Amino acid sequence: METLGVTVTPYMALLALSVILLVFHILLQGVLSTRELGSAWNAGPRDDGREPNGKLAGRAARASRNFQETYPAFTGLLLGVAFAGDDASGFGLVGGWIWFAARIVYVPLYLAGIPYFRSFVWLISMLGLLAMMIALFW
């Protein structure tokens, strides 16, 4: 059986890093929730409806939800830009890196409860998505 030769492109590398960031969000939320409610809660079926009430666990959960709201758009745009060809300008890839970097910066800002600047960083991530969208039509 012949194997397919796959070359790791900057787009696929960015996609893989974004999955690592997604897993980080999930693990952070889980660790902080478990710290608050205990390992029995985490390992159990969670039928009692208890949710973490602490600031950090709540902030981690909200930051994770916020990430997951934009992540499908990012993955779709990144794959679209990669498949359509972005070699001439690299504008889509730059937009992807802007989104990714802003999403990394967003996590500690959210956990620290820093207003306004956190929203500004979120806006920067949206500009990254916009750059990716523009690259698809360019």
N, C-alpha and C positions, 0 to 999 in steps of 0.2 A: 504494500500500500504506500502510495506516495504522499508525503506530507506537504502541506501548503507552506510556502515560504512567506513568513509575515515579518515585515520590517516595522520596528517600533518607530513611529513618527512622533513628532512633538505633540500632535493632537491626541494620540493614544496614551502617551505618557501623562499628559494633563488629565485625561479621563481617568486613568488609574489613580493618580494622586487625589482626584476629587472623590473617588470611592473610599480612599483612606480617610479623607476628611469626613465623609458620611459616617463611616464606622466609628471614628473618633467621637462624633456627636452622640451616637447611640451609646457608646461605652461611658462617656462622661455623664450622660443623663442616668444611666443605669447605676454607676458607682455612687453618685450623689444621692440617688433615691434609696439605694441599699443602705448607705451610711445612715440615712434618716429612719428608714422603716425596718431595717434588718434583713438578714439573708433569708429568713423563713418567708418573709413577704415576697422577696425577689424570686425564690425558688417555687413558691406556691402558685395556685391558679388565679390569685387576686380577685376572687369572687366577692370579697367584702366591699369592694369599691373604694378602699382607702387609696388616697393619692398623697404624695409627699407635699407637705405644707411649708417646708423650709425655703428660704430665699434662694439659696444656690441651686437646689434641686429644681425648683420652679423655673428659675432663670435658664438653667440648662435645658429643661424641657421646652421652654418657649423658643430658645435659640435654635434647638434642633428642629422644631416645627417650622420656624422661619426659613431655615436652610432647606428643608424638604419642600417648601412651597416654590422655591426658585430652581431647585435642582433638576426637575424634569425639563424645564426650559433650557438650562445650561447644557444638559446632555444632548438634547435634540439639536440645539444650535451648533454645538461643537461637532457632532457627527455630520450635520448638514454642511458645515464649512469644510470639514475634512474631505468629504466625498465630492463636493462641488469643486474643490480646488481653491486654495487660498494662497497659492505660492507667489503670485505676483506682488501682493501688497503685505500679506501676513496680518492684515487688519483684524481678521477674525481670531487668529491665535492670540494676538495682543489683547483683544477683548476678553478672551477666555482667561488669560493670566490675570487680568485686572479683576474679573469676577472672583477668581480663586483666591488671590491675595486679600481682597476685601473681605471675603468670607472667613479667612483665617483671623484677620484683625478683629472682626466682628465678635468672635467668641469671647475673648477676655473682656472686651468692652461691655458685653451683655452681662457676663458674670459679675463684673464690678459694679453694675448698675449705673453706668455713665450715660446720661441722656444727651441728646442733641448730636454729639460727635458720633455716637453709635448710629444714629439715623443718617448722618452724613456718610459714614462708611457704607451703610446699606445702599444709599443712593449711588455711591461709586460702583458698587457691584452691579447695580441696574444699568449704569452706563457701560459696563463691560458687556452685558447682554445686548445692549443696543448696538454696540460696535460689532458684535458677532452677527446681529441681524442685518446690519448695513452691509457687512462683507458678503452676505448671501446674495444681495441684490446688486452688488457692485460689478 
